[in-house]
């Protein structure tokens, strides 16, 4: 099983983006062979610049490395082209297997056509977003563009507590899902550990265990990542 964490999972303890890209931080997920996958979360262009300039970040340990691109109004303009060009450099430097984009703010998907060397996926979104929540929202993009899908099961949960939405996404796009996001839901903290929320239906809805899984639960203290991973793996293996 390929499973790991997003590097924003301790953001309440490590508030500085650059600190969360440090090798010391990343090693939290490598200890005791805990995880074999990681997703780098770049909240803005400055984060991308930092990773491009860094010469002391070693991700070779991980079998799967993905990157969450900045949530930005991508369109055919200079700033979008600049960011996407930097993501090409990131892809080469860190051997990225997936680059995740939120769909709600993209103004013109055609800007991505010149960057077909990037392993692009789009992510389904939660109830706070105006678009990207339903199968029809995602279908309108995947029918037109050759992108993959990062399926966020917690986002499915907040849109449909029966998890029927998650099952339908997997039935329709089983050949295009490249990564799962998984976490529990807490009303104020949003992504929260499943071993605390006990929303096992989120875990049980995951159907294709050969697809990489990124845990997006946000932790209150060091050590909870081990408890969360074990909790999820036990239920996936039932």
Secondary structure as GFF3:
##gff-version 3
##sequence-region A 1 238
A	DSSP	beta_strand	3	6	.	.	.	ID=ss1
A	DSSP	alpha_helix	17	20	.	.	.	ID=ss2
A	DSSP	alpha_helix	23	30	.	.	.	ID=ss3
A	DSSP	three_ten_helix	31	33	.	.	.	ID=ss4
A	DSSP	beta_strand	37	41	.	.	.	ID=ss5
A	DSSP	alpha_helix	45	53	.	.	.	ID=ss6
A	DSSP	beta_strand	64	68	.	.	.	ID=ss7
A	DSSP	alpha_helix	78	94	.	.	.	ID=ss8
A	DSSP	beta_strand	98	102	.	.	.	ID=ss9
A	DSSP	three_ten_helix	109	115	.	.	.	ID=ss10
A	DSSP	beta_strand	120	123	.	.	.	ID=ss11
A	DSSP	alpha_helix	135	142	.	.	.	ID=ss12
A	DSSP	beta_strand	148	152	.	.	.	ID=ss13
A	DSSP	alpha_helix	153	159	.	.	.	ID=ss14
A	DSSP	alpha_helix	164	173	.	.	.	ID=ss15
A	DSSP	beta_strand	177	182	.	.	.	ID=ss16
A	DSSP	beta_strand	184	186	.	.	.	ID=ss17
A	DSSP	beta_strand	190	192	.	.	.	ID=ss18
A	DSSP	alpha_helix	194	197	.	.	.	ID=ss19
A	DSSP	alpha_helix	200	204	.	.	.	ID=ss20
A	DSSP	beta_strand	213	215	.	.	.	ID=ss21
A	DSSP	alpha_helix	224	236	.	.	.	ID=ss22
###
